Amino acid sequence: MSGEDNLVRFAQIDANYLSNRPGRLVYGLARHWWLAVSLSLVVFAGLPWLAPFATSPLRAAWRQLQADARARIHAPRVPVHASDVAFRMVDFARRNAERAGVAHAIEFHGGDALERPAPPLPAGLPGTLMLNPPYGERIEVRGKAGAGAPAGDGQRDAPDDFFPRLAAHWKRAYTGMQPGWTAWILSPDPKLPSRMRLKESRRVPLWNGPIECRLLRFELVAGSARGASATPAA
């Protein structure tokens, strides 16, 4: 869950801090590394002018900034759900979220992407799916997508039928509700939309480390997206 781990924590921050909704969190509020650095610069390096919190007035000003930041924290209003087929990775992600101070705002699950039902959302809130699937680097395929592969063969790419099955599952589980769901997939495969038999509404070029990828957006509708787009809005 290395990719999904970062993804879900940033999703929580974007949804509840960067948005105008009254759910806020403050970066670095629980970190105390700055104090150790300041003391080291003063005591051991003999460079007090490099220590930003070396004087009492500056430390008092920093504490006031922290108090002001804490006063702006509110309960999150946007639910964030995270899942991975490997329960060990779910546990890692949960502990990382605790260290980042966002564990209270994320609901973690173990489970297969080909079976995960749509989570309940507040009325009127659109849903967003984000997926960073295996694509031939580092992580072996597991769950239903890896079923049938010989044990220990180290398969690292999703099988040919995984994405069509995923698209079919999304059409069953994530459509028919309002205001609906949007899916984003990070993939280096330029032919992924045709493999999924879906038409992307946006394609964003970016790099995942050394791997050139596309961040693809899909509007999830039952039946044909072309037919849905031709239907006048109610």
VEXMARPA-918993 format. One record per residue (C-alpha): x, y, z; residue in three letters; residue number from 0. Coordinates in nm, 2 decimals, padded with zeros to 4 digits, always signed. Example, Ala and Ser with C-alpha at 12.3 -4.5 7.8 and 13.67 -1.06 7.14 Angstrom:
2
[pt [+01.23; -00.45; +00.78]; Ala; 0]
[pt [+01.37; -00.11; +00.71]; Ser; 1]
end
This chain:
234
[pt [+00.00; +00.00; +00.00]; Met; 0]
[pt [+00.29; +00.24; -00.05]; Ser; 1]
[pt [+00.12; +00.43; -00.32]; Gly; 2]
[pt [-00.23; +00.40; -00.17]; Glu; 3]
[pt [-00.09; +00.49; +00.17]; Asp; 4]
[pt [+00.03; +00.83; +00.05]; Asn; 5]
[pt [-00.27; +00.87; -00.17]; Leu; 6]
[pt [-00.53; +00.83; +00.11]; Val; 7]
[pt [-00.34; +01.06; +00.35]; Arg; 8]
[pt [-00.32; +01.33; +00.09]; Phe; 9]
[pt [-00.68; +01.28; -00.01]; Ala; 10]
[pt [-00.79; +01.34; +00.35]; Gln; 11]
[pt [-00.58; +01.66; +00.37]; Ile; 12]
[pt [-00.72; +01.78; +00.03]; Asp; 13]
[pt [-01.07; +01.70; +00.12]; Ala; 14]
[pt [-01.08; +01.83; +00.48]; Asn; 15]
[pt [-00.81; +02.10; +00.49]; Tyr; 16]
[pt [-00.76; +02.26; +00.15]; Leu; 17]
[pt [-01.13; +02.27; +00.07]; Ser; 18]
[pt [-01.37; +02.53; +00.21]; Asn; 19]
[pt [-01.54; +02.26; +00.42]; Arg; 20]
[pt [-01.51; +02.31; +00.80]; Pro; 21]
[pt [-01.28; +02.02; +00.85]; Gly; 22]
[pt [-00.92; +02.13; +00.92]; Arg; 23]
[pt [-00.59; +01.98; +01.03]; Leu; 24]
[pt [-00.26; +02.15; +01.07]; Val; 25]
[pt [+00.07; +02.01; +00.93]; Tyr; 26]
[pt [+00.35; +01.95; +01.17]; Gly; 27]
[pt [+00.16; +02.04; +01.48]; Leu; 28]
[pt [+00.27; +01.72; +01.67]; Ala; 29]
[pt [+00.63; +01.73; +01.54]; Arg; 30]
[pt [+00.91; +01.84; +01.78]; His; 31]
[pt [+01.22; +01.79; +01.56]; Trp; 32]
[pt [+01.26; +02.17; +01.53]; Trp; 33]
[pt [+01.33; +02.20; +01.90]; Leu; 34]
[pt [+01.61; +01.94; +01.88]; Ala; 35]
[pt [+01.76; +02.11; +01.58]; Val; 36]
[pt [+01.76; +02.45; +01.75]; Ser; 37]
[pt [+01.92; +02.32; +02.07]; Leu; 38]
[pt [+02.19; +02.13; +01.87]; Ser; 39]
[pt [+02.28; +02.44; +01.67]; Leu; 40]
[pt [+02.31; +02.64; +01.99]; Val; 41]
[pt [+02.48; +02.39; +02.22]; Val; 42]
[pt [+02.70; +02.18; +01.99]; Phe; 43]
[pt [+02.76; +02.38; +01.68]; Ala; 44]
[pt [+02.80; +02.72; +01.85]; Gly; 45]
[pt [+02.58; +02.88; +01.58]; Leu; 46]
[pt [+02.30; +03.05; +01.78]; Pro; 47]
[pt [+02.21; +03.28; +01.48]; Trp; 48]
[pt [+02.10; +02.97; +01.29]; Leu; 49]
[pt [+01.86; +02.85; +01.56]; Ala; 50]
[pt [+01.51; +02.99; +01.48]; Pro; 51]
[pt [+01.38; +02.92; +01.84]; Phe; 52]
[pt [+01.69; +03.00; +02.04]; Ala; 53]
[pt [+01.54; +03.30; +02.22]; Thr; 54]
[pt [+01.25; +03.31; +02.46]; Ser; 55]
[pt [+01.04; +03.56; +02.26]; Pro; 56]
[pt [+01.07; +03.35; +01.94]; Leu; 57]
[pt [+00.97; +03.03; +02.13]; Arg; 58]
[pt [+00.68; +03.21; +02.28]; Ala; 59]
[pt [+00.57; +03.34; +01.94]; Ala; 60]
[pt [+00.59; +02.98; +01.80]; Trp; 61]
[pt [+00.38; +02.85; +02.09]; Arg; 62]
[pt [+00.12; +03.11; +02.01]; Gln; 63]
[pt [+00.12; +03.01; +01.65]; Leu; 64]
[pt [+00.06; +02.65; +01.76]; Gln; 65]
[pt [-00.22; +02.75; +01.99]; Ala; 66]
[pt [-00.39; +02.95; +01.71]; Asp; 67]
[pt [-00.35; +02.66; +01.47]; Ala; 68]
[pt [-00.51; +02.42; +01.72]; Arg; 69]
[pt [-00.80; +02.66; +01.77]; Ala; 70]
[pt [-00.88; +02.62; +01.40]; Arg; 71]
[pt [-00.91; +02.24; +01.40]; Ile; 72]
[pt [-01.25; +02.11; +01.34]; His; 73]
[pt [-01.40; +01.76; +01.29]; Ala; 74]
[pt [-01.37; +01.65; +00.93]; Pro; 75]
[pt [-01.69; +01.66; +00.72]; Arg; 76]
[pt [-01.57; +01.45; +00.42]; Val; 77]
[pt [-01.54; +01.07; +00.48]; Pro; 78]
[pt [-01.23; +00.90; +00.35]; Val; 79]
[pt [-01.22; +00.52; +00.30]; His; 80]
[pt [-00.90; +00.32; +00.22]; Ala; 81]
[pt [-00.86; -00.04; +00.14]; Ser; 82]
[pt [-00.59; -00.28; +00.02]; Asp; 83]
[pt [-00.60; -00.65; -00.05]; Val; 84]
[pt [-00.30; -00.71; +00.18]; Ala; 85]
[pt [-00.40; -00.66; +00.54]; Phe; 86]
[pt [-00.03; -00.61; +00.63]; Arg; 87]
[pt [-00.03; -00.30; +00.41]; Met; 88]
[pt [-00.35; -00.18; +00.57]; Val; 89]
[pt [-00.19; -00.20; +00.91]; Asp; 90]
[pt [+00.12; +00.00; +00.78]; Phe; 91]
[pt [-00.11; +00.26; +00.63]; Ala; 92]
[pt [-00.31; +00.29; +00.96]; Arg; 93]
[pt [+00.01; +00.34; +01.16]; Arg; 94]
[pt [+00.14; +00.60; +00.91]; Asn; 95]
[pt [-00.19; +00.78; +00.93]; Ala; 96]
[pt [-00.17; +00.79; +01.31]; Glu; 97]
[pt [+00.18; +00.94; +01.29]; Arg; 98]
[pt [+00.05; +01.20; +01.04]; Ala; 99]
[pt [-00.24; +01.29; +01.27]; Gly; 100]
[pt [-00.52; +01.19; +01.03]; Val; 101]
[pt [-00.61; +00.84; +01.15]; Ala; 102]
[pt [-00.93; +00.96; +01.31]; His; 103]
[pt [-01.05; +01.08; +00.97]; Ala; 104]
[pt [-00.98; +00.77; +00.76]; Ile; 105]
[pt [-01.17; +00.44; +00.77]; Glu; 106]
[pt [-00.94; +00.15; +00.68]; Phe; 107]
[pt [-01.05; -00.18; +00.53]; His; 108]
[pt [-00.89; -00.49; +00.39]; Gly; 109]
[pt [-01.04; -00.64; +00.08]; Gly; 110]
[pt [-01.03; -00.70; -00.29]; Asp; 111]
[pt [-01.09; -00.41; -00.53]; Ala; 112]
[pt [-01.30; -00.64; -00.74]; Leu; 113]
[pt [-01.54; -00.69; -00.45]; Glu; 114]
[pt [-01.53; -00.36; -00.26]; Arg; 115]
[pt [-01.88; -00.20; -00.24]; Pro; 116]
[pt [-01.94; +00.17; -00.26]; Ala; 117]
[pt [-01.92; +00.32; +00.10]; Pro; 118]
[pt [-02.20; +00.53; +00.23]; Pro; 119]
[pt [-02.17; +00.90; +00.17]; Leu; 120]
[pt [-02.35; +01.20; +00.31]; Pro; 121]
[pt [-02.65; +01.31; +00.10]; Ala; 122]
[pt [-02.55; +01.53; -00.19]; Gly; 123]
[pt [-02.17; +01.45; -00.17]; Leu; 124]
[pt [-02.02; +01.30; -00.49]; Pro; 125]
[pt [-01.78; +01.01; -00.45]; Gly; 126]
[pt [-01.42; +00.98; -00.58]; Thr; 127]
[pt [-01.23; +00.66; -00.63]; Leu; 128]
[pt [-00.85; +00.67; -00.66]; Met; 129]
[pt [-00.66; +00.36; -00.76]; Leu; 130]
[pt [-00.28; +00.30; -00.80]; Asn; 131]
[pt [-00.28; -00.06; -00.93]; Pro; 132]
[pt [+00.03; -00.28; -00.99]; Pro; 133]
[pt [+00.18; -00.22; -01.33]; Tyr; 134]
[pt [+00.49; -00.43; -01.35]; Gly; 135]
[pt [+00.71; -00.26; -01.08]; Glu; 136]
[pt [+00.79; -00.37; -00.72]; Arg; 137]
[pt [+00.45; -00.51; -00.60]; Ile; 138]
[pt [+00.31; -00.85; -00.68]; Glu; 139]
[pt [-00.05; -00.89; -00.78]; Val; 140]
[pt [-00.28; -01.04; -00.51]; Arg; 141]
[pt [-00.65; -01.11; -00.45]; Gly; 142]
[pt [-00.88; -01.22; -00.73]; Lys; 143]
[pt [-00.65; -01.05; -00.99]; Ala; 144]
[pt [-00.37; -01.28; -00.89]; Gly; 145]
[pt [-00.58; -01.59; -00.86]; Ala; 146]
[pt [-00.47; -01.87; -01.09]; Gly; 147]
[pt [-00.11; -01.76; -01.11]; Ala; 148]
[pt [+00.15; -02.02; -01.00]; Pro; 149]
[pt [+00.26; -01.98; -00.64]; Ala; 150]
[pt [+00.57; -01.78; -00.61]; Gly; 151]
[pt [+00.59; -01.68; -00.98]; Asp; 152]
[pt [+00.63; -01.31; -00.88]; Gly; 153]
[pt [+00.37; -01.18; -01.11]; Gln; 154]
[pt [+00.39; -00.80; -01.09]; Arg; 155]
[pt [+00.15; -00.69; -01.36]; Asp; 156]
[pt [-00.22; -00.71; -01.35]; Ala; 157]
[pt [-00.36; -00.99; -01.57]; Pro; 158]
[pt [-00.54; -00.90; -01.89]; Asp; 159]
[pt [-00.89; -00.95; -01.75]; Asp; 160]
[pt [-00.84; -00.75; -01.43]; Phe; 161]
[pt [-00.93; -00.40; -01.57]; Phe; 162]
[pt [-01.24; -00.52; -01.76]; Pro; 163]
[pt [-01.36; -00.70; -01.45]; Arg; 164]
[pt [-01.28; -00.39; -01.24]; Leu; 165]
[pt [-01.48; -00.17; -01.48]; Ala; 166]
[pt [-01.77; -00.41; -01.47]; Ala; 167]
[pt [-01.76; -00.41; -01.09]; His; 168]
[pt [-01.76; -00.03; -01.08]; Trp; 169]
[pt [-02.06; -00.02; -01.31]; Lys; 170]
[pt [-02.25; -00.25; -01.08]; Arg; 171]
[pt [-02.15; -00.11; -00.75]; Ala; 172]
[pt [-02.08; +00.26; -00.81]; Tyr; 173]
[pt [-02.36; +00.37; -01.04]; Thr; 174]
[pt [-02.73; +00.44; -00.99]; Gly; 175]
[pt [-02.68; +00.68; -00.71]; Met; 176]
[pt [-02.67; +01.06; -00.71]; Gln; 177]
[pt [-02.47; +01.27; -00.75]; Pro; 178]
[pt [-02.25; +00.98; -00.86]; Gly; 179]
[pt [-01.89; +00.86; -00.86]; Trp; 180]
[pt [-01.58; +00.96; -01.04]; Thr; 181]
[pt [-01.27; +00.72; -01.07]; Ala; 182]
[pt [-00.91; +00.82; -01.11]; Trp; 183]
[pt [-00.64; +00.56; -01.21]; Ile; 184]
[pt [-00.27; +00.61; -01.22]; Leu; 185]
[pt [-00.12; +00.39; -01.49]; Ser; 186]
[pt [+00.17; +00.38; -01.74]; Pro; 187]
[pt [-00.06; +00.20; -02.00]; Asp; 188]
[pt [-00.18; +00.43; -02.27]; Pro; 189]
[pt [-00.43; +00.17; -02.38]; Lys; 190]
[pt [-00.59; +00.13; -02.04]; Leu; 191]
[pt [-00.92; +00.30; -02.12]; Pro; 192]
[pt [-00.98; +00.07; -02.42]; Ser; 193]
[pt [-00.89; -00.23; -02.21]; Arg; 194]
[pt [-01.15; -00.12; -01.95]; Met; 195]
[pt [-01.40; -00.03; -02.23]; Arg; 196]
[pt [-01.44; +00.31; -02.07]; Leu; 197]
[pt [-01.39; +00.66; -02.21]; Lys; 198]
[pt [-01.17; +00.88; -02.00]; Glu; 199]
[pt [-01.29; +01.24; -01.94]; Ser; 200]
[pt [-00.94; +01.36; -01.85]; Arg; 201]
[pt [-00.58; +01.24; -01.91]; Arg; 202]
[pt [-00.30; +01.40; -01.70]; Val; 203]
[pt [+00.06; +01.31; -01.79]; Pro; 204]
[pt [+00.29; +01.27; -01.49]; Leu; 205]
[pt [+00.58; +01.07; -01.36]; Trp; 206]
[pt [+00.57; +00.81; -01.08]; Asn; 207]
[pt [+00.94; +00.81; -00.99]; Gly; 208]
[pt [+01.11; +00.70; -01.32]; Pro; 209]
[pt [+00.79; +00.56; -01.47]; Ile; 210]
[pt [+00.60; +00.78; -01.72]; Glu; 211]
[pt [+00.23; +00.75; -01.63]; Cys; 212]
[pt [-00.11; +00.90; -01.70]; Arg; 213]
[pt [-00.37; +00.99; -01.44]; Leu; 214]
[pt [-00.70; +00.90; -01.60]; Leu; 215]
[pt [-01.04; +01.02; -01.49]; Arg; 216]
[pt [-01.36; +00.82; -01.56]; Phe; 217]
[pt [-01.71; +00.93; -01.50]; Glu; 218]
[pt [-01.89; +00.61; -01.37]; Leu; 219]
[pt [-02.23; +00.56; -01.53]; Val; 220]
[pt [-02.44; +00.25; -01.59]; Ala; 221]
[pt [-02.44; +00.14; -01.95]; Gly; 222]
[pt [-02.26; +00.35; -02.22]; Ser; 223]
[pt [-02.09; +00.67; -02.12]; Ala; 224]
[pt [-02.16; +00.80; -02.47]; Arg; 225]
[pt [-02.53; +00.74; -02.43]; Gly; 226]
[pt [-02.53; +00.90; -02.08]; Ala; 227]
[pt [-02.35; +01.21; -02.21]; Ser; 228]
[pt [-02.61; +01.25; -02.48]; Ala; 229]
[pt [-02.89; +01.24; -02.23]; Thr; 230]
[pt [-03.01; +01.59; -02.13]; Pro; 231]
[pt [-02.96; +01.69; -01.77]; Ala; 232]
[pt [-03.27; +01.68; -01.56]; Ala; 233]
end
